[in-house]
Amino acid sequence: MIGASRLNKLQPGIFSKISEVKTQVLQSGKDVIDLSVGSPDMPPPPHVKKALIEAAENDKNYGYTLTEGIPSLKQTIANWYKTYYQVNLDPDKEILSLMGSQDGLAHIFWAAVDPGDIVLVPDPGYPIYQSGALLAGGILYPMPLREENNFLPDLSEIPQDICQKAKIMILNYPSNPLAATANKDFFAGVVSFARQHDIIVCHDFAYSELSYDGFKNVSFLEVPGAKEVGVEFHSISKTYNLAGCRLGFIVGNAAVIDALRLVKSNIDYGIFRPVQLAAVEALSGSQECVRANAKAYEHRRDVLVEELAKYGWKINKPKASMFAWAKLPSFFNSSEKFAMDLLREAGVAVVPGIAFGQCGEGYIRIGLVQEGEKIREAARRMGEFVTRHKP
């Protein structure tokens, strides 16, 4: 029989279910406004596209590249972190390029987790945190993220025997799916906790530049001592609308990066050189495109929140990320049923909160991945759907 036993630990992706139902709805003649997949819908900045095209036209750029990443990219990442987060990084020891941040988040478990090791994961959390750990033989310990605690884990709730056995803690702020944020005080507590229990902290910082209303996100590495206990994963995907180019990077603790480098050097080569050169241009060029990008998402957020409020559905205004995390009205008791019925009846695709963990039940994730008027129409349909089903 085909299929390794480790596959039994994995669940079919909710996105596959959504895609299947979406196809059925489209085939029935209805249109669908898709707010489910967190893929940017806006184009990359013109100067970044130009750099990519020019590099792709150079025949010399079609050979293998090293796993490390080209020197100019690593230096540019170091400069970017210093400029925007006042973090000093050694380009040779503390930076490693990745084929998207998800690539690194999946393989970090191969580098740091033995079968039976405990991995502390956020609940709700992005699915790769769970599946990556399970494929490496790790044992998941979900850290509940509750609204009353601003969707931050309460580290004091983790039993001492779990703390002693835990190998890795995964954090993600701004959060997918929660759109929650963290501050330096929280991260300082994480550093202290990690030191005390000898735990590697892995912070997913993919949405760092998507913040609103003057708010600025905090890098985990800004906190004193963070590099001693952990690493941060980053990406050009969301900031520069380059998701399909698959380029991310890990920065921070040199020993952790060495371990991941060893794994990566045994399973693949580096990223297509033109993509790396485009990333250099993105990170070192004008950042006006970044500000414009964030402003567009901010407008979409405002449209969504204001339109839903007309139907009595009040949701929190996120300060960052490209998502809204919406609590369902009390008369809905299944986020998956809500999402599937909404798609079939109203032609709006969202993701049920249960897809991100048990603590996600009762919520849905709404992606801000359509232009403003599409968001408005989607919110109108959602509001009318809720009104129709109100007891």
Secondary structure, DSSP 8 states (H G I E B T S, - for coil): --S-GGGGG----HHHHHHHHHHHHHHTT---EE--S----S---HHHHHHHHHHHT-GGGGS---TT--HHHHHHHHHHHHHHH-----TTTSEEEESSHHHHHHHHHHHH--TT-EEEEEES--HHHHHHHHHTT-EEEEEE--GGGTT---GGGS-HHHHHHEEEEEEESS-TTT-----HHHHHHHHHHHHHHT-EEEEE-TTTT-B-TT-----GGGSTTHHHHEEEEEESTTTTT-GGG--EEEEE-HHHHHHHHHHHHHH-----HHHHHHHHHHHHS--HHHHHHHHHHHHHHHHHHHHHHTTT------SBSSEEEEE--TT---HHHHHHHHHHHH-EE-EEGGGG-GGGTTEEEEE--S-HHHHHHHHHHHHHHHHHH--
